[in-house]
């Protein structure tokens, strides 16, 4: 399978690495190259899920992510953040279909998670919805499969995650026609924290459902 997984993180969010890994192992059953990008901390492995830690140092987020992307051996990349706790099992059939269609239709980014902040249009010859060229969030860090060269082209080394979504989308506006979403997909993850490192609403219920050990964020 021509797919690698990159998990973008930083040392200050290391408390999330254990529950992230537990959920990843539980719901991601595929043999993929998995890179966990931090700053200087080595990622302790809490499960049998195999991650290679990449710790480029205290550099801008975009620069650190680019170093991981360049290392990936696959044509396509599933990009996740460390506070995206999976709660949905993507099947092998789904992944193979998505990758085949990305090749067939030259798709640059295929969002495989729901979003309510974009505008879409339906094309007759493809089952996915195109994200409109004048939509917000043409660049989104919602779980998506990215074409490697497209990700590198648009991820500026100085970007933060928020810069990537906001300024990256502005750069692509009216020019990007090959970004799609599969709107058949249900909720696939729990976004565990909000900006400012605050627990998201629903934290307690999710941790109870997934039988995760609760803790206080530092």
C-alpha positions, 0 to 999 in steps of 0.5 A: 500500500503506497501510504505512510502515516505522519503524526504531527506533535510537539514536546508540550503535548507528550501527555497525549501520546499514550491515549493517541497510541492506544486509539491508533492501535485499536482502530488502525489495522494496516501495515504502514510506515508510521512517523511520529514527529516531535521536537526533542523528546523520543516517543515512548511506545505504549502499544504494539503499534510501530512508530518511528520518532523523528525529533528535528529539534525546536524548529518551526512546526512546518519545518519539522513536518517537512522533514518527516514528509521528505523521509516518507517512502510512500506516494501518499500520506495520511496526516494526523495530529496527536490530539486526533484520537481515532474512533473509527476503523478504516477498512483495507477496501476503503483505503485501496479504493481511495488510493486508486481514485487519487491516482485515477483523478489526480487528486491532491488531497482527499479528506476522509473525515467530516467537516462543516466549514467548507463548500462543496460541489458534486461532479458527475463522474466521481463519487466524492465531493469537490471542495469548491475553489473559493471555499474556506479550508481548501487546506485542512488538517482534518484527517486526509490522504495527501499527495506527497508532492502537493503537501510539500509544495504547500507546507511552508517551513515557517507555518504553524498548524493554524497558518497552514490551514488559513494562509495555505487555503488563501494561497490556493483559493480560486486555483485549487480544483483537485481537493475532494472529500468523501462525505460518506464517512462518519465521525472518525476521531475525537479532537481531544484538546482545543487551542490553548491546551484545553480539554474538549467538550466530551472528553470524559465521555470519550475516555470512559467509552474507550476505557482510557486512563484520565489525566490532567493536562499540564 
